[in-house]
């Protein structure tokens, strides 16, 4: 498994910052049936209290309703992971081409993803040792840098306000 050098993510920052601010798209949906297991799906139901159908979120110790769904910027994961088949290693469920930074989507903001409605949580989503092992220490430092935290390059936590269906290619809009 290759790991990228820090210069590459930094070089891609302008591309990440060019993400749409108001009207993005769902690029990938991933469910995690069990720890360290990933399934890429074309569509899924999202429900309050249970998150993404088929995902193990609810069966994990102390699941937080502030983190029913995790969302990551697709441009960022593409730079860190390279091949699209490595994106799921980040561990998020929705990969979107949209600016998910704090300025654009402060806590409490709502986004419509397909027919589901999500609310951005104040709970930070930070990289961990698994993220570092999969993408490298430099990638972890990049997403946890000041700009990385401001832009939520590691991703963001959301709670489900209204259930619905999400498909790859669906619009993601501020609500």
C-alpha positions as CSV (number, residue, x, y, z in Angstrom):
1,X,0.0,0.0,0.0
2,X,1.6,3.3,-1.1
3,X,1.6,6.4,1.1
4,X,1.8,9.8,-0.4
5,X,4.3,12.5,0.4
6,X,3.1,15.7,2.2
7,X,4.1,17.9,-0.8
8,X,1.4,16.2,-2.9
9,X,-1.6,17.0,-0.6
10,X,-0.3,20.5,-0.1
11,X,0.0,20.9,-3.9
12,X,-3.7,19.8,-4.2
13,X,-5.0,22.3,-1.6
14,X,-6.1,24.8,-4.3
15,X,-8.1,22.0,-6.0
16,X,-9.8,21.1,-2.7
17,X,-10.5,24.7,-2.0
18,X,-12.3,24.9,-5.4
19,X,-15.0,22.5,-4.2
20,X,-18.6,23.8,-4.8
21,X,-19.9,25.7,-1.8
22,X,-23.7,25.4,-2.3
23,X,-24.4,22.6,-4.7
24,X,-22.2,19.5,-4.7
25,X,-22.6,15.9,-5.6
26,X,-22.3,12.5,-3.9
27,X,-19.2,10.8,-5.4
28,X,-19.2,7.6,-3.3
29,X,-21.2,5.8,-0.6
30,X,-19.5,3.3,1.7
31,X,-21.0,1.2,4.4
32,X,-19.0,-0.6,7.1
33,X,-20.7,-3.9,7.9
34,X,-18.1,-4.6,10.6
35,X,-14.8,-3.1,11.8
36,X,-12.2,-2.8,9.0
37,X,-14.8,-4.0,6.4
38,X,-16.0,-1.7,3.6
39,X,-18.6,-2.1,0.9
40,X,-19.1,0.5,-1.9
41,X,-22.7,0.9,-2.8
42,X,-24.6,2.8,-5.4
43,X,-27.5,3.8,-3.2
44,X,-28.5,3.5,0.5
45,X,-31.1,4.5,3.0
46,X,-30.2,6.9,5.8
47,X,-32.4,6.9,8.9
48,X,-32.4,8.9,12.2
49,X,-31.1,6.8,15.0
50,X,-29.6,4.1,12.8
51,X,-27.5,6.0,10.2
52,X,-26.6,4.3,6.9
53,X,-28.4,1.0,6.2
54,X,-26.1,-2.0,6.6
55,X,-23.5,0.1,8.4
56,X,-22.2,-1.0,11.8
57,X,-22.3,2.5,13.4
58,X,-25.2,1.6,15.7
59,X,-23.6,-1.6,17.0
60,X,-20.3,0.1,18.0
61,X,-19.6,0.9,21.6
62,X,-21.2,4.2,22.6
63,X,-22.5,5.3,19.2
64,X,-23.0,9.1,19.2
65,X,-26.1,10.5,17.4
66,X,-23.8,13.5,16.6
67,X,-21.9,11.1,14.3
68,X,-24.5,9.0,12.7
69,X,-23.0,9.8,9.3
70,X,-19.5,10.9,8.4
71,X,-18.9,13.0,5.3
72,X,-15.5,13.6,3.6
73,X,-14.5,15.9,0.8
74,X,-14.0,13.7,-2.3
75,X,-11.2,15.9,-3.7
76,X,-9.3,15.6,-0.5
77,X,-9.6,11.8,-0.3
78,X,-8.7,11.5,-4.0
79,X,-5.4,13.3,-3.3
80,X,-4.6,11.3,-0.1
81,X,-5.8,7.9,-1.3
82,X,-5.1,8.1,-5.0
83,X,-7.1,5.3,-6.6
84,X,-10.8,5.4,-6.0
85,X,-10.8,1.9,-4.7
86,X,-8.7,3.1,-1.7
87,X,-11.1,5.9,-0.7
88,X,-13.1,3.6,1.6
89,X,-10.0,3.1,3.8
90,X,-10.7,6.6,5.2
91,X,-13.6,5.1,7.0
92,X,-16.3,7.6,6.1
93,X,-19.7,6.8,4.6
94,X,-20.3,9.7,2.2
95,X,-17.7,11.2,-0.1
96,X,-18.9,14.5,-1.6
97,X,-17.6,17.1,-4.0
98,X,-18.6,20.0,-1.8
99,X,-16.9,22.5,0.5
100,X,-17.5,21.0,4.0
101,X,-15.3,23.6,5.8
102,X,-16.4,25.2,9.0
103,X,-17.0,28.6,7.3
104,X,-19.2,27.2,4.6
105,X,-21.1,24.7,6.9
106,X,-20.8,25.8,10.6
107,X,-22.2,23.4,13.2
108,X,-26.0,23.3,13.0
109,X,-26.0,23.8,9.3
110,X,-28.2,21.4,7.3
111,X,-27.5,19.7,4.0
112,X,-29.8,17.8,1.8
113,X,-28.1,14.7,0.5
114,X,-30.4,12.9,-2.0
115,X,-33.7,12.9,-0.1
116,X,-32.1,12.7,3.4
117,X,-31.5,15.8,5.6
118,X,-28.3,15.9,7.7
119,X,-27.3,18.4,10.3
120,X,-23.6,19.2,10.8
121,X,-22.4,18.4,14.3
122,X,-20.0,20.4,16.4
123,X,-18.2,17.2,17.3
124,X,-14.8,17.2,15.5
125,X,-13.9,14.4,13.1
126,X,-10.1,13.9,13.4
127,X,-7.6,11.4,12.0
128,X,-6.4,8.5,14.0
129,X,-3.7,5.9,14.0
130,X,-5.7,3.8,11.4
131,X,-5.9,6.9,9.1
132,X,-2.1,7.4,9.5
133,X,-1.4,3.7,8.9
134,X,-3.5,3.8,5.7
135,X,-2.4,7.1,4.2
136,X,0.8,8.1,6.1
137,X,1.9,10.3,8.9
138,X,2.2,13.3,6.5
139,X,-1.5,12.8,5.4
140,X,-2.6,12.8,9.0
141,X,-0.6,15.9,9.8
142,X,-2.1,17.6,6.7
143,X,-5.7,16.9,7.6
144,X,-5.1,17.9,11.3
145,X,-3.2,21.1,10.4
146,X,-4.8,24.5,11.1
147,X,-6.1,24.7,7.5
148,X,-7.0,21.0,7.5
149,X,-9.2,21.5,10.6
150,X,-10.8,24.7,9.2
151,X,-11.6,23.0,6.0
152,X,-12.6,19.7,7.7
153,X,-10.2,17.8,5.4
154,X,-10.6,14.8,7.6
155,X,-14.3,15.0,7.3
156,X,-17.3,16.0,9.4
157,X,-19.8,14.3,11.6
158,X,-23.5,14.7,11.0
159,X,-26.7,13.6,12.6
160,X,-29.7,12.5,10.5
161,X,-32.6,14.9,10.8
162,X,-34.9,13.3,8.1
163,X,-34.4,9.8,6.7
164,X,-34.2,9.3,2.9
165,X,-32.4,7.7,0.1
166,X,-29.0,8.7,-1.2
167,X,-27.5,7.6,-4.5
168,X,-24.1,8.2,-6.1
169,X,-24.5,11.3,-8.3
170,X,-27.2,12.9,-6.1
171,X,-27.0,16.6,-5.3
172,X,-25.8,17.8,-2.0
173,X,-27.3,21.2,-1.2
174,X,-27.4,23.6,1.8
175,X,-30.8,23.5,3.3
